Each structure stands twice: as structure tokens, then as C-alpha cells.
């Protein structure tokens, strides 16, 4: 379990500067800086060959990928909506960037990157980042698993040493027609096994050991000795230096023909970054991590604009590199910032050492990360809880890995909507009226009965099941007519999932009751449900509504409030108390 510093997320982009200042102060903490530096070095070693390879795959010079990861990585890390997101070139952008480079050349890619950045800033300022909240959780899980499948497909041949003349994907390796074109390279496998062993075994010895970095050093040292050094593919020579920033030139470009490609690039880069951030928030052990989607879009926009001014390519938030950073010990923004600085420093100061790193060692690191991104344990739990949502996650992952990022994502959303439309609502709401001490409140039935309470002290709503768009009406119907309670208690201890529609329904209930001088207390919210409500801010220390861990805490709080605000009693001539 990864422990991260607790940090509450302010609401909206307007609260961004305050949060950034808090994060920046955490970057220089002596408690977290050693782990951040170790994680940064590990991510830099993984990102460096990836950036070079992605640039070549996009039809650009290899140094373009390195420059983009260095300059854009710093900007996005300093301004991002989350403190653990790592930004750089991504495989999901390669087809679009390659198409732009073929049609408009390198100059077209640079202009498209600048325009994409400007549009992302506008989208963030208009708070389009909150649209990521409407992405179904099963689709987000499928996105993460799909990236893991893509990593397994692309990195397994590298681990086997079959990338030089054989097929470049694991799917192609199993085809009988390709069996004669590849062979296993023993040294690559041994180096990869060393890295995997270090990553899996060293944390059991002591959690503070940077297992990924140790595995990389051990594998590099072992690969320089004896038979392991024969025919082993390595990172190789690196470009050096950083160009001066200049404003991209629009001369000679058919900008009108470039506009559709710019829009496609903006949608892809923005959606990918938001999904990466949300998937990072849902990783095991990161319950305290919160990402502001609006601020993240603004940061990605400035990162892409900066990349363009240095002649770079488009970038986006990268769930793979972010996961590597977390697993290697990253805790604050310093890990992402230092990773970008090290990318450039490795070429200028230690290019000869970095060039010796075996590609099989990097492939082994990514394969371990890929298996963790699959999260098979979480998928099995989702299948037991809701087989339909589990099937949507599996289908989304397979489609992303086989058809492509954007088509697979769209198909996953459509499947999720179809499942939600045809399946029955799973949330059941039970309403109870209670006294301040938690005992049942029975209202008088006869005309002569005297009601001690002008309005119910407490109305308890116990919600069971998924609080999503299909079941919002059940919750709203429980509070539609007077008498309005003084306290509305929402028991969410048995709610395992809530989407944006459910959150909006609870917020509307709270606003409606506040107008009628009532308060909403939430009890038992857990995991993702609690995370969404804390991020929303409606139930916070500064608002009339609040969240508490258990029903016992809620009842104790209500009794204290009732004692302090008890209505004054007026005594009649017979001495019997009457309510005022």
C-alpha cells in the first residue's frame, strides 16, 4: 500500500493557485525528496527510450521526443491538477501525429501542437475538465487495463529479444506464419528476469528500497559481463543539447486543412490526459490523491504550447509513466519535475552511461507495470459485484488494445450506456423518521394528539446499491414534500458506486434542505464515493452540511446540536410545558 500525504482538493480552477503553492512547498520536504528523486530517475530511464521511439514512430527526428518530454514534462508537473501525473509523448497520439507529419511536415506538427495547447487552456478555463466525472468507472477501469494490454503486446517481444528481425507485437509472435522469423535471445530473457525478481522480491525485504532502480542497475551491470553482453540491444547513443525557444512559423502551411487534425489532436490529448488522471486517482493506495480536471487541462495546454516553442511534439498525461513513478516511490510533484530535468541531463552529462541500459531491462519494468495496470483482483471483485459492468470493462480493454484508443473508448462508453439502459436500478432507499437520540419517531394519528415536534428532527435515508443515473429518482422522491426535517441523514455505507448524476442528486437535496433551514449529514461514505463527495466540497467543514464516518458519530453530533439549539419551552398555568 502506497502512503501519500493527505491533501484536500479545492473546488474549481479558481482555487488552483492555493493548491499549487501547497504542492510546491511539499516538493522540498526532506521526508519525500529522496523517494521522489529515486522515482524520477527510474521514470526517466523508462521514458527516455520511449520518447525517442515514439518520435520516430510519428515520423519525426528522435531528438524531438526527448525535447518534448523534458520541457513539457516540467511545465505540466508544476501546473498540473494532480501531484503525481507524469506528462510526455504517448503511443495513443502516434497515429494522429504521424498523419499530420505526412500531410503537413514537421512544421505542421509544431503548429498543431501549439494550437492544441491553446485550445486545451480554453477548455480548462471553461471547466471542461469536469466532464471526466461523467466517464463510467467501468470504462475508466477498461482504459487502464487496455493500456496494460498494449504494453504487454509491445514489450514482450523486447523482453524476448525478438524485435530486430521478428514481429513487433506479442500477437504476431503466436501466428504460425511468423514462427520462423524470430527466436528467443537468452541474454535478454536473463536480464529481464533479474529486473522482475528485484521488483517483486525487494519490497518484501524493506518497503523503502527503490526496487525498480536497483533492478535497473543490477541488470545493466550484469549485462556488461560475460555472455550476457553478446548481442544485447541497448538504448544507444542519445542526442544532446536543447534548442532555443522560438514562435512556430505559419508560413507555407495550409492552416484550413490543418484545422480538422488540430481538433482531433485536441480531443485525443485532452481526453487521454483526463482519463489518465482519473485512473491514477483510482490506483490502489492513492485514496488521498485528487486531480482537478480543469486545472489539468490548463496545465496540459501550457505544456503543449511550450513543447511547440521548442520544436517539440504533442504530449499528454501518461498513465504508464505515472504508475512507474508511484511504484518507484514518487510522492509529490518533485518526482515528475525531476524526471523531466533528468531526461535532458542524462543526455548532456551521462549519455554514455544511459546508452548502456539494456532494452530488455526497460521492457521488464514495463511488463510488471502492465500486469499491475490490469488489476485482475479488482476486475474479479467487480465481476462478483456487477457482472455487466465487469463485462464492459473487459470489452473496453480488449477494444482499446485491438482497434485503437479512441474507437475502443467510444465503444466502451456506448456499451456502458446500453448496459445502464437495459439493466434494472440497483439502489434501494428506505426512509425513517427518528428522534435526536436515534429512537423511532411516531407521528400522532388522531386530531387530539399533540405533536411535540413542529418538524421531524431527523430523517434517515438508507441507500443500498449503486447510486447512478438510473436510481436518482428513488433518492429524490424521498424528500419531495413537507414536513421538512431539521437533519437529513444519508447512510451511504452500502453504496459501492456513485456516478456524476448521483452526486448531483445528493447536492440538489442538500441545497433544497438548506433553503428550508435544514442540514444534510452523510454517514459511512467509502472509497470512490467518499472521494467524489470530498472533491465536490458541498459536505465540508466550511459548509452547513458535513460527512462523518459512522452513524454513531452522526447521532452524537445531532444530539449536541439539539442540546445547544433546543427551542425555549413556555410553561402554562397548569405547569405543563408547551412548545413555542
N, C-alpha and C positions, 0 to 999 in steps of 0.2 A: 504494500500500500504506500503510495506516494503522499507525503505530507507537504502541503503548500501553505504559505502564510495566508491567514484569513484576510480577505479584502472585500468590502461591500462595494457593489457597483452602483454609482449614481445613476439617476434616470436621465436619459437623453443626452444628445450631443452637447448641450449647454453645460452639463456637469463634467465634460471631458477634461478641461484643464486642471480641475481639482484632483481628479483621479490620476492624471498623468504625473502631477507633482508628487503624489503619494508613491506611485510606482517608481519614479526616478530616484526617490530617496532610498527605496528598498534595494536598488541596484548596487549600492556601495556598502551594503551590510557585510561585515566580516563573517557573519554566520552563513550567508548564502553564496558569497562571491567565489569561494573555492569550487563548490559544486557547479556553479554557473560556468566557470572557466573550463572545467573538465568537460561539461556537456557541450560547450561551444566548440572545443577542439574536436570532439567526436563528430558533431554535426558538420563542421567544416570539412572534415575528411570524407564524409559521405556526400556532401553537397558539391564538393569541388569537381569530381569526375562527372557527376550527374549534370551539372551546369554546362560543362564542356560538351557532353554528349547531346544534351537537348538542343544546344545552339546548332550543332552540326546537323541534327535531325530536322531542324527548322529551316535549313538552307542558309545559315549564317556562319560567319567565321567563329571558331571555337572561343576566342577571347571575349566575344560578345556575351556569352553565357556567364563567364566569370565576372565581368564588369557589372552585369545586371544583378547577380546575386550579392555582390559586395555593396554597391551604392544603394540599391533599392532595399536590401535587407536591413540596413541601418535605419533608413527613414521609416519603414513600416514598423520596425521594432520599437522605435522611440515614440511613435504616434498611435500605434495600434490600439484596438478596442480591448484586447486581451494581452496579458503579460507573457504568455508562453507560445504565441503563434510565431512560426518561422516563415519568412517570405522568400520566394525565389522563382526561377523558371520552373514550369511544371509540365509534365507529359500531356495533361489534358489540353494545353494550349498549342501543342506542336502542330496538329493538322491545320488549325486556323492560321497560325503564323507562317507555316510553310506555303499555304495558298497565297497569302499576302506577298511573301517574298518572291514567289514565282510570277505574280501578276504585276507587282509594282517595285520589286527590287528591295535592297536593304534600306534605301531612303524611305520607301513606303512603309516598311515595318516600323521605323523610328517615328514617323509622323503618326501612324496608327497607335503606337504606344503612348505618345503624348496626348492625342485626342481621347484615348481610352481613359487615361488618368484624369483628364479634365471632367469627363462625364461621371466618373466614379466620385469625384469630390462633390459634384452637384447632387448626385443621388444620395450621398451621405448627409449633406446639409438638409435635404428634403426628407430625411429619415426613412429612406427606402430600406435600410438595413433591418428594420423590424419585420420585414416580410419573411425573413428566415424563420421567424417563430411559427409561421403557418405551415412550414415543412413538416409533414408527419414524421414522428420519431422513428417509425419502422423504415422510412425511406432514408433518413439520415444514417441509420444503422447499416442499411444496404449500401449506401455510398461508401462508408468506411470499409466494409467488407469487400466491396468491389475494387477499391484501391489496393487492398491487400492481395486480392486475386491477380490484379495486374502486376504487382511486384513479384509474386511467385512465378508468374508466367514469364516475366522478363529477366529475372535474376537467377533462376535455376540453371539455365544454360551457362551463365558466367561462373557459377559455382562448380559446374562440371567441366569447365574449360572447353566448352563446345561452341564458342561464339565466333571463332576466327573463320572457320570454313563451314560450319554447320548452321542449322536454322537458329534464329534469334529468339525463339519463344519455346516455352515448355510444351505448348500444344502441338507445335510442329515436330518436336522431338519424338513423339509417340507414334507418328504416322509411319507405316511400313515403308513408304517410298523414300523416307529420309534416313532410314537406319544405316545406310551405307555411307552417309555424308558426315557423320560425326562419331567421335569416340571420347570416352572419359579420360580426362587428364588427371592422373593420380595426385600430382603435387597440388593442383588447385583444390581437390577434394580435401586433402590433408590440412591445407591452410584454412579452408572454410570450417572444418570440424574443430580446429583449435579455437577459432573465434566463437563458434557456437558454444563450445564447452565453457569458455571463460564467461560468456554472457549468462549462462544458465546456472553455473556452479558457484561463481564467486559471490553473488549476492547472498547465498546461504551461509558463507563464512562470515561476512560482515556487510551490512547494507550500505555502508559509506564507501565501499570500494567502487571506483569507476570501472565497472566490469567491461563496458564496451571499449573504452580507451585502452585498458590493459590487454584485452583480446587483440586489438589492432596492433599494438606494439609487439606483443608476443608473435603474432603471425608474420609481421614484417621482418622481425629478427630471425625467425626460423626459416623464412623463405630465402634468406641470403646465405644459407648454409647447405652444403652437400647437394643431394639430388633434388631437393625441393626448389632449387633455383633454376632448374633446367626447363626452359620453355614456358615459364610462368608469365602471364600477362600482367603488366603493371600500369599504373596511372600514366607514367611517361612525362616527357618534357612539357612545361607549362609556359603560358605567355606571361610577360612581365610588364609592369607599369600600368598607369591609369591615365586616360586622355583628359584633356581639359574640357570642361562643360561648355557646350555651345547650343544655341537655339536651333532646332531642326529646320531645315530648309524645305519650303513647299514648292520650290521651283521645279518645273518639269513633271509634276505629279498630276494625274487626273483625279482630283480630290472627290469629284462627284461619284466616280466609280469606286472610290475607296470607302465612301460612307457606309454602305451595307456591311463591309468587312469590319469597320470600326464598331458598328453597333453589335455585331455578332461577338466580336472580341470582348466588348464591354460586358455583355450579358454573361459570357462564359467565365471571364475572370472574376466578376463580382459574385456570381452565384457560387463558383468554386471556393472563393475565399470565405464566404459566409458559411457554407457547409463545412468547410474545414474547421472554422472556429467553433461551430456548434458541436461537431464531432469531438473536438478537443475538450469541450466542456463536459462531454458525456463519458470521457475515458475513466476507467476505474481509478479511484484515488484522487480525482480532481474535483471533488464535490464543491470546494470553495472557489473554484475558478469561474469567473464570469466574463463574458465577452459582450461588449457594447457593439451591436452590428452597425449602427450608424457611424460611430467613430472608426470602426474597422474599414468601412468603405472609404471614408475620407483619407485614412492613412494609406490604403492601397492606391488611391488616386495620386497622392503626392509621391508615393514610391514609383509608380509607373511614369509619372512626369519626370522625376529625377533620372530614372533609367534612360528615358529618351534623350535627355540633355547630355548624357554621357555616351550616347550612341548605343544604348542597350536595347534589349528585347522586352516584351511584356512579362510581368510576374504576377503571382497570386499567392495566397496563403497555402502552405504545403502541409497537409496532414502527416505525410511520411516523415519529413524532417522535424516537424513539431513533436511527433511521437518519439523519434530518436532522442530529441533534446530532453524530453520528460524522463524517458527511461535511463538516460545517462546522468541524471541528477540536476537538470535545469529547474530553477525555482522562480526567477524574476526575469525582467526584460534584458538583463545583462547577458544572459545566455544567447539570446537572438542577436543582440548588438555585437557581442564579441565574435560570434560565428562569422558575421559578415566582415568584420575587420580582419579576422584570421584568413579568410579566403584570399584577400589581397596580400596580406603579409606573408602567407605561405609561398606565394609566387615570387615575391620580391626578396625575402630573406631566407626561405627554406625550400626553395623549389626543387633542389636536388634530393632532399630527404623525402618530400611528399611524392616525388616521382617514383620512389622505390616501393610504395604501398601496393600490394597485390590486389588486382581487381577481384579475385576470389574472396578476399577478406571483406571488402566492401559489400560484395554480393551476400555473404553470410550474415552480415549485420542487417541488411535489408530483408533477408528471408525471415530472420527472427522477428523483426518489426512487423512483417506481413502476417505472420501467424498470430501475433497479438492483436493486430487490427481485425482479423477475422472474428475474434471474440466468440469462439464456439460455445463457451459456457453460457454467455449472455444470450446467445441465439437459442440454445436449448431451453433456457428459462422462459424466453419469450414464446417459444412454441408451446410450452406447457400452459402458459398463461392465456395465450390467444393464438391459436394455430393459424388463423387467417393473416394476422399481422406478421407472424413469422414467415409465412409463405411469401408475403410481399417483400420482406427484407431479402430473402434468398433470391427471388426473381430479379429484384433491383441490382443486387450484386452481380449476378450472372450476366445480366444485360449490359451493365457498365463494362464488365470485363471482356465481353464478346462483340457487342455492337458499337460501343463508344460511350463517352462520358455523358454528353448532353442527351442523346436519344435514350440511353438507359435511365437517366434521371427522370425524364419526362414520362417514360413508360411506368416507372415506379410510382410517380405521383398519380397517374391515371389508375393504376391498379389499386392504390390505397383508397382513392375516392370511390372506386367501384365497390371495394370491399365494405367501406363505410356506408354506402348507399343501400346495399343489399343485406347487410347484417343487422341484427336487432340491437337496439340500445342496451348497453350493459350496466348502466348506472341506475341504482335504485335509491330513492330518497325517502327517509322516514322522518316525520316531523313530530316533535314532542314539546309540550309546554312545561316549564319547570319553575320552581321557586328559586330564589337566590342560593339556597343551600343545596340544590340539586334534587330535591324531592319533587315528585309529580305535582303539577298544578291542576286542580279540578275546578272548572268554572261553574258557578251556580246555574241550575236549570230553571228554577221557579222564579216567578216575578217578585216574591218576597225575600228571596235570598240576597244578601248584601255582599257585593264583590269588594274584597279588601284591596285589590289592585285595579287601578284605572286602566292599565295596560299590562300585558304579560311581562313579568320580569325577564324571563329567559325563554327563547325559542331555540330548540336544538334541532339541527338538520344533520342526520347521519347519512352520509353518501357512501355507497358501496359500488365499486366497479370503475369503469373508465369514464372520466368526465370530459367528453368530447362534444363535437358539434351535434351528434345525434341525441345526446341526453341533456342538453342545456335546458330544454323546455321543462323537464321534470324538476330541475332545481328552481327555475324562475317561478313555476306555478306554486311553490310552497310559500311564497311571500308576495301575494298579489292584492290582499285586501286587509283592512284594519280588523282588529286592533293590532297596531304595530308593537313589537317587543322592545324593551329597553336594550336588551342584548340579544343579538342573533349569533349563535354558536354554530360554526361549521365544523363538524367532525369529519376530517379527511383522512383518518388513519387507515382506511381501507380503500383509498383511491391510489392506484398504482400508475395511472397515466392521465395527463391533462393536456389538451391542446390549447391553441390560442383562443378558440371560441369559448372553451370552458373558463379560461382565465378572464375573458371579457365579461362573461356572465357573472362571475363572483365579484368583479369590480363594479358592475352595474348594481348588484344587490347592495353592496357596501355604500355606494353613492346614494341610492334611493333611501336607505335607512338613515344615513347621516342627515339628510334633509329633514327627517322626522325625529330628530334628536335621539337617534339610536346608534348603537355601535356594533361592529362585527368583530368577533373573536374567532380565530382559526386554531383548531387543535389537531395535532397529530400529523400535519403535512410532512412528507418524507421525500428524500431523493430529488428526482426531477420536478415533482410538484412543488416542493418547498423552494427549489432553486428558481422556478419561474415566478413564484409569488414574491420572493425576496427581491428579485430583479425588478419587478413591477413597481414596488415601493408603496402600494396602497396600504399594506399592512406592516407598518414600520413604527419605530419608536417615536417618530415625529408626527404621526397621523393619529386620528382618534381610534382607528382600528389597529389590531395587533395580532401577531402569531405567537402561539405557545406550544410547548412540546406535548403536553398531555391534557386530558380533560380535568384532572385534579388541579393542575395549575390554573386552568380557566375558571373553575368554580371558586377557588380560593381568591382569585382576582376579583370576581364578581361580588363575592361576599364583602371584600374590603371596600369596593366601590359603593356597594349598597349601604354599608355602615356609615361611610363618610357623607353620602348624599341622601340619607334617609329623609323622607318628607316629614315635615313637622306634624305632630298629632294635636288635634283640638279636642279638649275634653268637655262633654256636655254636662248638664246639671246632674244627671244620674251617675256621672263618673265613668261612663263607657266611652272608650276612645272612638273617634270617628276620623276618617281620612279627610284631609283638606282638599 
